[in-house]
Amino acid sequence: MSVRNIYPASLRVIQDEHEHLSSVIQGMRYFVRQIESGGNAPDLKVFRAMLYYIMEYPEKVHHPKEDQYLFAKIKERTHQLDSELDALSEQHSKGELMVHRLFHALLDYEFGGKPAFARFRDLVEQYAHFYFAHMRAEEERIMPIARQVLNDQDWKEVDAAFLENRKMLDDAGERYKYEQLFSLIVNIAPAPIGVGDPI
């Protein structure tokens, strides 16, 4: 089956969300590297906002959509990605645990000071490497195969599920909340993370 000419709406949604997540994670790395280099560190509220965004959006919105709709439909059409899709789903759960550890490491650093920094820094870097590899696998391996094996009816169902999910977020005001949070991060984070005052 040839690759579908029209790019599926669901994949555009996933890639848009990946771009936002990448920006936030890069901001987290910049944050700890500024501290490590002895430069003026951004206020901790910047990092807390980033971490809150990651705890809320990927874990509650982004990952469930992938598991329940896209991954499930691919498994209906082919078994060539079963092990990879299972691994990605397991990574969704692992990522949630890593974020909780990172949150506690932030608290340890905030209240324990310099002795707690190394663990905090290491967990930020581990999470960044983990999540960038995860997104790369989805974009470079899963999405191209999905476009080969899913037919037009499959994409109608997957796209409808993703768009309905977005509509439900709009109805509840949740997507607006997440977009406002992302805008807040961009606006309070200093350059080069965002557009806030330089540090």
Phi, psi and chi 1 to 4 in degrees:
 res  aa     phi    psi   chi1   chi2   chi3   chi4
   1 MET       -  133.1 -174.6 -178.9  -61.1      -
   2 SER   -77.7  159.2   60.9      -      -      -
   3 VAL   -66.6  136.1  174.6      -      -      -
   4 ARG   -63.7  134.7 -168.3  175.4 -174.9 -134.5
   5 ASN   -69.8  -43.3  -70.4  -31.8      -      -
   6 ILE   -79.8  127.3  -60.3  173.7      -      -
   7 TYR   -73.6  124.3 -160.0   72.5      -      -
   8 PRO   -61.8  140.3  -22.3   33.8      -      -
   9 ALA   -60.5  -36.8      -      -      -      -
  10 SER   -63.6  -37.7   48.9      -      -      -
  11 LEU   -71.1  -32.6  -62.3 -170.2      -      -
  12 ARG   -65.0  -40.1  -75.0 -161.1  -58.1  -88.4
  13 VAL   -61.4  -47.1  168.8      -      -      -
  14 ILE   -60.5  -45.9  -69.7  172.4      -      -
  15 GLN   -66.9  -37.2  -70.6 -176.1  -47.1      -
  16 ASP   -61.7  -42.7  -73.2  -14.4      -      -
  17 GLU   -68.4  -36.1  -68.5  173.5   -6.3      -
  18 HIS   -62.3  -40.1  -80.0 -177.4      -      -
  19 GLU   -63.4  -42.3  -72.9  178.8   10.0      -
  20 HIS   -63.7  -45.3  -84.5 -161.6      -      -
  21 LEU   -63.9  -39.8  -72.4  166.6      -      -
  22 SER   -61.3  -42.0  -66.8      -      -      -
  23 SER   -61.6  -43.5  -63.3      -      -      -
  24 VAL   -67.0  -42.6  172.9      -      -      -
  25 ILE   -67.3  -40.2  -66.7  169.5      -      -
  26 GLN   -61.7  -36.8  -71.8  -73.6   26.3      -
  27 GLY   -63.3  -38.7      -      -      -      -
  28 MET   -63.0  -41.7  -69.8  165.5   57.7      -
  29 ARG   -65.3  -43.1  -62.6  175.9   88.8 -178.6
  30 TYR   -60.1  -40.7  176.0   80.9      -      -
  31 PHE   -57.0  -53.0 -175.6   98.5      -      -
  32 VAL   -71.9  -30.0  -65.5      -      -      -
  33 ARG   -70.1  -33.8  -71.6  172.1 -179.2  179.5
  34 GLN   -63.3  -42.4  -84.8  -66.0  111.8      -
  35 ILE   -63.4  -45.8  -64.0  172.8      -      -
  36 GLU   -64.4  -34.9 -172.2  168.9   34.8      -
  37 SER   -79.4   -6.4   69.2      -      -      -
  38 GLY    84.4    8.3      -      -      -      -
  39 GLY   -76.7  177.2      -      -      -      -
  40 ASN   -71.7  115.1  -67.3  -36.6      -      -
  41 ALA   -81.2  144.3      -      -      -      -
  42 PRO   -60.7  159.3  -19.0   30.3      -      -
  43 ASP   -61.1  145.2 -167.9  -73.8      -      -
  44 LEU   -60.9  -21.2  -77.0  176.9      -      -
  45 LYS   -63.1  -27.6   71.3  179.7 -179.9 -177.6
  46 VAL   -64.2  -47.3  177.3      -      -      -
  47 PHE   -67.8  -39.2 -164.8   93.3      -      -
  48 ARG   -61.0  -38.7  -78.5 -164.3  -67.2  -90.7
  49 ALA   -65.4  -41.0      -      -      -      -
  50 MET   -62.3  -45.7  -67.1  173.0  176.7      -
  51 LEU   -66.8  -38.6 -161.2   52.7      -      -
  52 TYR   -62.7  -41.6 -179.7   66.8      -      -
  53 TYR   -59.7  -45.5 -178.8   87.3      -      -
  54 ILE   -67.4  -38.9  -71.8  175.1      -      -
  55 MET   -66.6  -33.5  -69.0  173.4   74.8      -
  56 GLU   -87.0  -55.4  -72.5  -72.0  -55.1      -
  57 TYR   -75.4  -57.3 -160.1   81.8      -      -
  58 PRO   -61.6  -43.2  -20.0   31.2      -      -
  59 GLU   -74.3  -32.7  -51.9  -54.0  -23.9      -
  60 LYS   -99.7  -21.7  -65.2 -176.1  178.7  179.6
  61 VAL  -122.3  -56.1  179.5      -      -      -
  62 HIS   -67.1  -53.9 -178.8   79.6      -      -
  63 HIS   -65.4  -44.4  -66.0  159.8      -      -
  64 PRO   -57.8  -36.7  -27.5   36.7      -      -
  65 LYS   -63.3  -44.4  -73.8 -172.2  -58.6 -173.5
  66 GLU   -62.9  -48.1  -68.3  177.9  -28.1      -
  67 ASP   -64.0  -47.9  -70.1  -24.9      -      -
  68 GLN   -77.5  -29.4  -65.0  168.1   19.7      -
  69 TYR  -111.5  -66.6  -54.9  127.6      -      -
  70 LEU   -67.1  -52.6 -179.5   62.3      -      -
  71 PHE   -61.7  -41.8  -68.1    1.7      -      -
  72 ALA   -63.4  -40.7      -      -      -      -
  73 LYS   -69.4  -38.5 -175.9   59.4   71.4  173.7
  74 ILE   -60.5  -41.7  -66.7  171.7      -      -
  75 LYS   -64.8  -25.8  -76.6 -173.4  172.3 -176.0
  76 GLU   -70.5  -28.3  -72.4 -179.8   16.1      -
  77 ARG   -98.3  -27.5  -63.7  -60.7  175.4 -159.5
  78 THR  -153.7  152.0 -179.0      -      -      -
  79 HIS  -106.3    4.1  -67.3  -63.4      -      -
  80 GLN   -68.6  -19.2   72.5 -179.0  104.8      -
  81 LEU  -111.0    7.7  -66.1  176.4      -      -
  82 ASP   -52.9  -50.0  -79.0    1.1      -      -
  83 SER   -66.2  -37.9   60.4      -      -      -
  84 GLU   -69.1  -39.8  -68.6  168.2   80.3      -
  85 LEU   -66.8  -39.2  -67.9  171.7      -      -
  86 ASP   -62.9  -40.4  -71.4  -16.0      -      -
  87 ALA   -64.8  -40.9      -      -      -      -
  88 LEU   -65.4  -39.8  -71.5  169.6      -      -
  89 SER   -64.2  -39.9  -67.6      -      -      -
  90 GLU   -64.1  -36.3  -72.3  175.4   11.7      -
  91 GLN   -65.3  -31.5  -72.1  171.4   16.9      -
  92 HIS   -59.3  -43.1  -71.6  165.7      -      -
  93 SER   -69.4  -41.7  -61.5      -      -      -
  94 LYS   -62.9  -40.0 -178.8 -179.2  178.4 -177.4
  95 GLY   -61.0  -38.5      -      -      -      -
  96 GLU   -62.5  -41.8 -174.2  173.2    3.9      -
  97 LEU   -65.8  -39.2  -67.5  173.6      -      -
  98 MET   -63.9  -38.1  -68.4  176.9   75.4      -
  99 VAL   -65.8  -40.1  168.0      -      -      -
 100 HIS   -65.2  -38.9  -75.9  -70.5      -      -
 101 ARG   -64.4  -38.4  -76.5 -159.6  -65.0  -90.9
 102 LEU   -65.7  -38.8 -168.4   48.6      -      -
 103 PHE   -61.6  -43.7  175.6   71.2      -      -
 104 HIS   -68.3  -35.3  -73.7  -68.5      -      -
 105 ALA   -65.7  -36.5      -      -      -      -
 106 LEU   -62.4  -44.8  170.5   62.8      -      -
 107 LEU   -62.3  -42.0  -67.9  178.4      -      -
 108 ASP   -59.8  -42.9  -72.7  -18.0      -      -
 109 TYR   -68.4  -41.8  171.0   63.5      -      -
 110 GLU   -61.6  -38.6 -171.4  169.7    2.8      -
 111 PHE  -103.4  -19.6  -66.0  104.1      -      -
 112 GLY  -100.9  -15.5      -      -      -      -
 113 GLY    75.9 -154.6      -      -      -      -
 114 LYS   -52.2  -40.3 -169.9  173.0 -178.9  179.7
 115 PRO   -59.3  -23.8  -25.9   35.8      -      -
 116 ALA   -94.3   -0.7      -      -      -      -
 117 PHE   -69.1  -42.0  174.5   73.1      -      -
 118 ALA   -58.2  -43.8      -      -      -      -
 119 ARG   -66.1  -41.8 -179.9  170.9 -178.6  -88.9
 120 PHE   -58.2  -49.3  173.5   49.6      -      -
 121 ARG   -60.1  -46.1  175.0 -154.9   59.6 -147.9
 122 ASP   -62.9  -39.6  -70.2  -12.4      -      -
 123 LEU   -68.7  -34.5  -72.7  177.1      -      -
 124 VAL   -63.5  -47.1  168.5      -      -      -
 125 GLU   -65.0  -41.7  -67.8  -66.9  -18.1      -
 126 GLN   -60.9  -44.0  -72.9  170.7   20.8      -
 127 TYR   -65.3  -41.6 -176.5   77.6      -      -
 128 ALA   -61.3  -48.2      -      -      -      -
 129 HIS   -61.5  -43.1  -74.5  -65.6      -      -
 130 PHE   -60.8  -49.8  164.9   82.0      -      -
 131 TYR   -75.7  -34.5 -149.9   89.5      -      -
 132 PHE   -64.7  -39.3  -74.5  137.2      -      -
 133 ALA   -64.8  -39.1      -      -      -      -
 134 HIS   -62.4  -49.5  175.2   83.9      -      -
 135 MET   -65.5  -37.7  -69.2 -171.2  -72.1      -
 136 ARG   -63.2  -41.0 -170.7  163.3   53.9 -110.8
 137 ALA   -62.4  -41.2      -      -      -      -
 138 GLU   -65.2  -43.1  -69.9 -179.8  -19.1      -
 139 GLU   -77.7  -36.2  -67.3 -180.0    4.9      -
 140 GLU   -92.8  -25.3  -64.3  179.4    1.2      -
 141 ARG  -110.8  -50.5  175.6   65.9  177.0  159.6
 142 ILE   -77.0  -48.0  -55.7  -55.3      -      -
 143 MET   -61.5  -44.7  -68.9 -177.8 -176.3      -
 144 PRO   -61.9  -39.8  -25.0   36.0      -      -
 145 ILE   -67.3  -39.6  -61.4  -63.9      -      -
 146 ALA   -58.4  -41.0      -      -      -      -
 147 ARG   -68.3  -22.8  -65.0 -168.7   69.1 -159.5
 148 GLN   -82.9  -38.4  -68.8  175.2    2.0      -
 149 VAL   -98.9  -23.2  -58.6      -      -      -
 150 LEU   -86.1  139.2  -58.6 -170.0      -      -
 151 ASN   -94.4  179.4   58.4   40.3      -      -
 152 ASP   -59.8  -39.8  -75.6  -12.4      -      -
 153 GLN   -65.8  -39.5 -176.6   56.9   39.4      -
 154 ASP   -57.9  -47.6  -67.0  -27.0      -      -
 155 TRP   -65.9  -34.9  -76.4  117.6      -      -
 156 LYS   -59.3  -42.4  -76.4 -179.2 -177.7  178.4
 157 GLU   -69.5  -44.6  -66.3  175.1   22.6      -
 158 VAL   -66.0  -47.3  174.2      -      -      -
 159 ASP   -60.5  -43.3  -70.8   -9.6      -      -
 160 ALA   -61.3  -39.9      -      -      -      -
 161 ALA   -64.2  -43.9      -      -      -      -
 162 PHE   -66.1  -43.5  -89.0   71.4      -      -
 163 LEU   -70.2  -34.9  -65.0  173.3      -      -
 164 GLU   -66.0  -39.3  177.0   62.2   21.1      -
 165 ASN   -59.7  -43.2 -170.7  -69.9      -      -
 166 ARG   -64.1  -39.9  -78.9 -156.4  146.1 -172.0
 167 LYS   -63.4  -41.7 -179.9  178.1 -179.2  -61.8
 168 MET   -61.9  -39.0  -70.3  169.8   63.1      -
 169 LEU   -64.0  -40.0  -72.5  173.6      -      -
 170 ASP   -64.6  -44.1  -74.6  -22.7      -      -
 171 ASP   -60.3  -36.7  -70.2  -15.6      -      -
 172 ALA   -89.0   -4.4      -      -      -      -
 173 GLY    76.6    8.6      -      -      -      -
 174 GLU   -72.8  -42.5  -66.7  -66.9  -61.4      -
 175 ARG   -64.3  -38.6 -172.4  152.1   70.9   97.4
 176 TYR   -59.9  -40.8  177.9   74.6      -      -
 177 LYS   -61.2  -44.6  179.1 -175.1   79.5  174.0
 178 TYR   -67.0  -40.5  -65.3  128.7      -      -
 179 GLU   -66.4  -37.4  -71.0  174.5   -9.1      -
 180 GLN   -65.0  -39.1  -74.2  -67.1   97.5      -
 181 LEU   -64.9  -43.6  177.4   58.5      -      -
 182 PHE   -62.2  -42.3 -176.6   77.3      -      -
 183 SER   -62.3  -39.2  -65.3      -      -      -
 184 LEU   -60.2  -45.1  172.7   67.6      -      -
 185 ILE   -59.0  -47.2  -68.5  167.7      -      -
 186 VAL   -62.5  -38.0  171.1      -      -      -
 187 ASN   -80.9  -29.6  -76.5  -56.7      -      -
 188 ILE   -94.0  -19.1   65.5  175.8      -      -
 189 ALA   -77.2  134.1      -      -      -      -
 190 PRO   -70.7  159.3   26.5  -33.9      -      -
 191 ALA   -61.6  143.4      -      -      -      -
 192 PRO   -91.6    6.0   34.6  -36.6      -      -
 193 ILE   -69.0  -50.6  -54.2  171.0      -      -
 194 GLY  -137.2 -145.6      -      -      -      -
 195 VAL  -119.7   13.0  -64.0      -      -      -
 196 GLY   -71.4  179.9      -      -      -      -
 197 ASP   -60.9  140.6  -66.9  -26.8      -      -
 198 PRO   -60.2  150.7  -20.7   32.5      -      -
 199 ILE   -96.1      -   54.3  176.2      -      -
